[in-house]
C-alpha cells in the first residue's frame, strides 16, 4: 500500500495546487495517510499523471504491444523499504522487501514472476548484516516462487543513509482469462473479508525499537500472500478487490477502496481479529489498531454469491487460517467507511492523517 | 552499468568466499569497479544467483509464461540513483534516474515501455526541489517515450538520508524477431564503436561539487539513448553487444565485455574523443578519463560487415553525432583490453579498482 497509484480520487486541476503543508518534507509525508496522498496529488501526479498511475491501485496493469494476440497483461509494482530496525520479531528488511512487492503484485490477480532489488548501503554497514538480509530475501523469494532477476548496489557516506534501504520492483503476469481486479470495482452487496488479525507488524516493530516499555510476545505477520490469493481467486473468480492493509492500516485501505469505488463500506468492530497483546500495546500507547500497518494480510471484496467459497479457500491457504468476514458494501454514504463499534454505536472511520509510526516498512 | 548482472565471470564455488576487503561496507563497494564486483560475487550472487542474474548484462531478458506463442521477451533493469549534488550542469537526479534505466533497458535491444519510481526523501527536503526533480523526470520520460506507471514514496528522518534517492526500474519489450544482444556475444573481428566524447558526466558533477578548483564549461551528457539504439539496430541488425559506460567508465565496460565473451578488445587511444576541458580537468586532478562515468554514451560491438552502416546510423541519430570507431575484437589475450597509446605503445587496461568518484550516479 505504498504506490503512487493508491491515491483514491483526484478531481482537481491538472496543475499543482498550492501546498497546504509546510514547504518542506516532514515524516508525515511518508505515513501512507492523508499527507502522503496530498504529496502524491500535488507533486507526483501533477507532473507524472497518466491512466496507469491514476488508476488508484497498488499495481499497474499494463498491456504488451502485441496486436491481435491474447497474451494477458503485466502487473508491475514498486516499493522502497526503509524500515528501522533492520531486524524485528518475525522478520527483517529482506523478507519485508520481497513480500511487500510480491503482495502488491498479487493484488492485481497476477502470478508474480520476477523481482528486481536496488540497495542503498551506508558506509560502515557490517557485511555480516548484509548477508543475513540477502539470505532472508532468497528464502522469501523461494517461498513465493519468484526469481530475483536484476539488482543494483549504491553506497552512500556514513550519516547519509541508515544501514540499508531496499527497493524491490515486481513483475507479474495476469492471464488473459482473469477477471480484472481493482479498488474501483467494489459493488453494493459485496462482502468484505480479512485474512487474519491486524496490527501484528506495527507492534512487533515498535517492540523491536524498545518503544513499548515491555517485551511484547508478538511477531510481525510479514509473509508472501500469493499462494493464498491464487487459492482465493480459484474459489471466487469474480472477486472485485484485493488490497493489503499496509501503511495506514485497515482503516486507510478501506477508505481508499470506498473512495475509488464511490461506495460505502460498513464493518463490524466485533468481527475484526486483534491479538490481546496487540490490543494491550495499542491501549497503552494510545494507538488505534485499525491504523497500524500489516505486512501479511489481505482485504478481499467479493460478490455475495462467492463469499463463502472465498472464505473457505482463504482458511485452507497458507497465512489465511484466521480469515473472517468483517463487513459489506453499500451504496451510501459514498466514499465513507462506517464502523459499528462493540458498543453498538456507528462512527465514520477516516483515513490516517499525519504520521503514526514512521519507517514501519 | 550498475546491475548485479554486470559481474563478468564467476567460476568460484557457489557458497560465499571469505571476504577479502574489510568486513564493513566502504565507498569503494559502490564504485562499479572491482570492489563492487567482489561484493556482488561474495554476497548477492552467492545467495541470489540464477541464470538471469548471472547472465552478466545490465538487463535481464525474461520469458513470459506463454506456450507456443511468439511474443518476444521482457527486458528488465533496476538502478538506484544517489548522485550528489542533486543538480549539476546538464542535468539533475530526475533526468539521470529516467535516462539511466531507459538506457540499460535499451542495451538489450528492447523497446523501453514502462518505468517505476521509488523515492526516499529526507525530512526537511524542500518541496520546490522535489517538484523540479519530478518535472525533470517527466520531461525525460516524454523524450524517451516511456510511461511512469507506478511509484512509491518513503520519508526518513533528517540525517538518515541525503535529500532524495530515486530508484527507477524499467520494463521493455524485445520483439521476437530481434537477434539477442549481450556482453557474451562479442566475436573476433567485430568492430568497437563509441557514440561520442567520454568523461563529460563525471567532470560536470565534480564541477558542480566545486572540486575542480575552476569553473569548467562542461555539461553532463545524461540523455536517453533509446532512439539512437533503435536506429543503430535497424542499420546493423546483427549487432552483438551494446553497453553504456557508466560507473567505472569505458575501461571497465570494455573489460566486462572482454571477460564475458572471452575475447581481447583492442582500442586506439588516438580515436577516443575527449573534450579539451575534460582532458584538462583530468590532468589536473590525476584522473584517467577512461574510468570516468558517462550517462549518455554507448559502446556498440558489431560485425565488420555492418560497422559502416551502424556508424552512419549513429551519427544521424540524437546524441550520436560524434560517434567514432575506436577498436576491434581479437581472439587473444582472452579477457583483456589492450590500449594502443598515442605514443604507439600498448598496455593492458584494467578494470577500475576501488573508488574514484563516489556518488556519481
Boltz contact constraints between the chains, C-beta under 6 A:
constraints:
  - contact:
      token1: [A, 2]
      token2: [B, 152]
      max_distance: 6.0
  - contact:
      token1: [A, 3]
      token2: [B, 150]
      max_distance: 6.0
  - contact:
      token1: [A, 3]
      token2: [B, 152]
      max_distance: 6.0
  - contact:
      token1: [A, 4]
      token2: [B, 151]
      max_distance: 6.0
  - contact:
      token1: [A, 5]
      token2: [B, 150]
      max_distance: 6.0
  - contact:
      token1: [A, 19]
      token2: [B, 127]
      max_distance: 6.0
  - contact:
      token1: [A, 23]
      token2: [B, 127]
      max_distance: 6.0
  - contact:
      token1: [A, 24]
      token2: [B, 124]
      max_distance: 6.0
  - contact:
      token1: [A, 24]
      token2: [B, 126]
      max_distance: 6.0
  - contact:
      token1: [A, 25]
      token2: [B, 121]
      max_distance: 6.0
  - contact:
      token1: [A, 25]
      token2: [B, 123]
      max_distance: 6.0
  - contact:
      token1: [A, 25]
      token2: [B, 125]
      max_distance: 6.0
  - contact:
      token1: [A, 25]
      token2: [B, 155]
      max_distance: 6.0
  - contact:
      token1: [A, 27]
      token2: [B, 123]
      max_distance: 6.0
  - contact:
      token1: [A, 27]
      token2: [B, 155]
      max_distance: 6.0
  - contact:
      token1: [A, 29]
      token2: [B, 155]
      max_distance: 6.0
  - contact:
      token1: [A, 30]
      token2: [B, 154]
      max_distance: 6.0
  - contact:
      token1: [A, 30]
      token2: [B, 155]
      max_distance: 6.0
  - contact:
      token1: [A, 43]
      token2: [B, 130]
      max_distance: 6.0
  - contact:
      token1: [A, 43]
      token2: [B, 131]
      max_distance: 6.0
  - contact:
      token1: [A, 43]
      token2: [B, 134]
      max_distance: 6.0
  - contact:
      token1: [A, 47]
      token2: [B, 134]
      max_distance: 6.0
  - contact:
      token1: [A, 47]
      token2: [B, 135]
      max_distance: 6.0
  - contact:
      token1: [A, 47]
      token2: [B, 138]
      max_distance: 6.0
  - contact:
      token1: [A, 48]
      token2: [B, 138]
      max_distance: 6.0
  - contact:
      token1: [A, 48]
      token2: [B, 148]
      max_distance: 6.0
  - contact:
      token1: [A, 50]
      token2: [B, 147]
      max_distance: 6.0
  - contact:
      token1: [A, 52]
      token2: [B, 149]
      max_distance: 6.0
  - contact:
      token1: [A, 60]
      token2: [B, 149]
      max_distance: 6.0
  - contact:
      token1: [A, 60]
      token2: [B, 150]
      max_distance: 6.0
  - contact:
      token1: [A, 62]
      token2: [B, 114]
      max_distance: 6.0
  - contact:
      token1: [A, 65]
      token2: [B, 173]
      max_distance: 6.0
  - contact:
      token1: [A, 66]
      token2: [B, 71]
      max_distance: 6.0
  - contact:
      token1: [A, 71]
      token2: [B, 66]
      max_distance: 6.0
  - contact:
      token1: [A, 71]
      token2: [B, 71]
      max_distance: 6.0
  - contact:
      token1: [A, 76]
      token2: [B, 149]
      max_distance: 6.0
  - contact:
      token1: [A, 76]
      token2: [B, 150]
      max_distance: 6.0
  - contact:
      token1: [A, 77]
      token2: [B, 150]
      max_distance: 6.0
  - contact:
      token1: [A, 78]
      token2: [B, 116]
      max_distance: 6.0
  - contact:
      token1: [A, 78]
      token2: [B, 118]
      max_distance: 6.0
  - contact:
      token1: [A, 78]
      token2: [B, 150]
      max_distance: 6.0
  - contact:
      token1: [A, 78]
      token2: [B, 152]
      max_distance: 6.0
  - contact:
      token1: [A, 79]
      token2: [B, 152]
      max_distance: 6.0
  - contact:
      token1: [A, 80]
      token2: [B, 118]
      max_distance: 6.0
  - contact:
      token1: [A, 80]
      token2: [B, 120]
      max_distance: 6.0
  - contact:
      token1: [A, 80]
      token2: [B, 152]
      max_distance: 6.0
  - contact:
      token1: [A, 80]
      token2: [B, 154]
      max_distance: 6.0
  - contact:
      token1: [A, 82]
      token2: [B, 154]
      max_distance: 6.0
  - contact:
      token1: [A, 82]
      token2: [B, 156]
      max_distance: 6.0
  - contact:
      token1: [A, 114]
      token2: [B, 62]
      max_distance: 6.0
  - contact:
      token1: [A, 116]
      token2: [B, 78]
      max_distance: 6.0
  - contact:
      token1: [A, 116]
      token2: [B, 169]
      max_distance: 6.0
  - contact:
      token1: [A, 118]
      token2: [B, 78]
      max_distance: 6.0
  - contact:
      token1: [A, 118]
      token2: [B, 80]
      max_distance: 6.0
  - contact:
      token1: [A, 118]
      token2: [B, 167]
      max_distance: 6.0
  - contact:
      token1: [A, 120]
      token2: [B, 80]
      max_distance: 6.0
  - contact:
      token1: [A, 120]
      token2: [B, 165]
      max_distance: 6.0
  - contact:
      token1: [A, 121]
      token2: [B, 25]
      max_distance: 6.0
  - contact:
      token1: [A, 123]
      token2: [B, 25]
      max_distance: 6.0
  - contact:
      token1: [A, 123]
      token2: [B, 27]
      max_distance: 6.0
  - contact:
      token1: [A, 124]
      token2: [B, 24]
      max_distance: 6.0
  - contact:
      token1: [A, 125]
      token2: [B, 25]
      max_distance: 6.0
  - contact:
      token1: [A, 126]
      token2: [B, 24]
      max_distance: 6.0
  - contact:
      token1: [A, 127]
      token2: [B, 19]
      max_distance: 6.0
  - contact:
      token1: [A, 127]
      token2: [B, 23]
      max_distance: 6.0
  - contact:
      token1: [A, 130]
      token2: [B, 43]
      max_distance: 6.0
  - contact:
      token1: [A, 131]
      token2: [B, 43]
      max_distance: 6.0
  - contact:
      token1: [A, 134]
      token2: [B, 43]
      max_distance: 6.0
  - contact:
      token1: [A, 134]
      token2: [B, 47]
      max_distance: 6.0
  - contact:
      token1: [A, 135]
      token2: [B, 47]
      max_distance: 6.0
  - contact:
      token1: [A, 138]
      token2: [B, 47]
      max_distance: 6.0
  - contact:
      token1: [A, 138]
      token2: [B, 48]
      max_distance: 6.0
  - contact:
      token1: [A, 147]
      token2: [B, 50]
      max_distance: 6.0
  - contact:
      token1: [A, 148]
      token2: [B, 48]
      max_distance: 6.0
  - contact:
      token1: [A, 149]
      token2: [B, 52]
      max_distance: 6.0
  - contact:
      token1: [A, 149]
      token2: [B, 60]
      max_distance: 6.0
  - contact:
      token1: [A, 149]
      token2: [B, 76]
      max_distance: 6.0
  - contact:
      token1: [A, 150]
      token2: [B, 3]
      max_distance: 6.0
  - contact:
      token1: [A, 150]
      token2: [B, 5]
      max_distance: 6.0
  - contact:
      token1: [A, 150]
      token2: [B, 60]
      max_distance: 6.0
  - contact:
      token1: [A, 150]
      token2: [B, 76]
      max_distance: 6.0
  - contact:
      token1: [A, 150]
      token2: [B, 77]
      max_distance: 6.0
  - contact:
      token1: [A, 150]
      token2: [B, 78]
      max_distance: 6.0
  - contact:
      token1: [A, 151]
      token2: [B, 4]
      max_distance: 6.0
  - contact:
      token1: [A, 151]
      token2: [B, 44]
      max_distance: 6.0
  - contact:
      token1: [A, 152]
      token2: [B, 2]
      max_distance: 6.0
  - contact:
      token1: [A, 152]
      token2: [B, 3]
      max_distance: 6.0
  - contact:
      token1: [A, 152]
      token2: [B, 78]
      max_distance: 6.0
  - contact:
      token1: [A, 152]
      token2: [B, 79]
      max_distance: 6.0
  - contact:
      token1: [A, 152]
      token2: [B, 80]
      max_distance: 6.0
  - contact:
      token1: [A, 154]
      token2: [B, 30]
      max_distance: 6.0
  - contact:
      token1: [A, 154]
      token2: [B, 80]
      max_distance: 6.0
  - contact:
      token1: [A, 154]
      token2: [B, 82]
      max_distance: 6.0
  - contact:
      token1: [A, 155]
      token2: [B, 25]
      max_distance: 6.0
  - contact:
      token1: [A, 155]
      token2: [B, 27]
      max_distance: 6.0
  - contact:
      token1: [A, 155]
      token2: [B, 29]
      max_distance: 6.0
  - contact:
      token1: [A, 155]
      token2: [B, 30]
      max_distance: 6.0
  - contact:
      token1: [A, 156]
      token2: [B, 82]
      max_distance: 6.0
  - contact:
      token1: [A, 160]
      token2: [B, 162]
      max_distance: 6.0
  - contact:
      token1: [A, 162]
      token2: [B, 160]
      max_distance: 6.0
  - contact:
      token1: [A, 165]
      token2: [B, 120]
      max_distance: 6.0
  - contact:
      token1: [A, 167]
      token2: [B, 118]
      max_distance: 6.0
  - contact:
      token1: [A, 167]
      token2: [B, 167]
      max_distance: 6.0
  - contact:
      token1: [A, 169]
      token2: [B, 116]
      max_distance: 6.0
  - contact:
      token1: [A, 169]
      token2: [B, 169]
      max_distance: 6.0
  - contact:
      token1: [A, 173]
      token2: [B, 65]
      max_distance: 6.0
